[in-house]
Amino acid sequence: MITSGKPRKQRLFRYTASNSERQKLAHAHVSKELAKKLGIRLRSTSVRKGDTVRIMSGKSKGKSGKIIGVNLKSTTIFVENVVRKDAKGKEKHIPISASSVYITDFDLSDKLRAGKLRVQRQAAVQQPVAGAVNAPGEKK
């Protein structure tokens, strides 16, 4: 990733980034309820086709639905039932920035992704929460 804070260099990095780097840019927050349900301490993860998301900002704020496509070139996603009509009257899906949604449910049909979440769940159980106070008589 780029370390410079200059806008010109940021734009250049995003424009010339490879697909693997663009995948890192297409991340969204995980809802607190989902993280608690799965027992993970994950703040954000990459969005994938099939995930259920809720839109936080923009004209479609508050709507939720499944992701039907991810465009890595522009780091946008397409959500079902979030459409507008074009000049000919056909419905077109509105591109939404991946950073303006949060994930409410994962698509765990991919075994690799399910395995990664399982590993993160085990790591969250083993590591104590930062700033937690030990019980009396408990060693650090």
Secondary structure, 3 states (H helix, E strand, C coil): CCCCCCHHHHHHHHHHCCHHHHHHHCEEEECHHHHHHHCCCCCEEECCCCCEEEECCCCCCCCEEEEEEEECCCCEEEEEEEEEECCCCCEEEEEEEHHHEEEEECCCCCHHHHHHHHHHHHHHHHCCCCCCCCCCCCCC
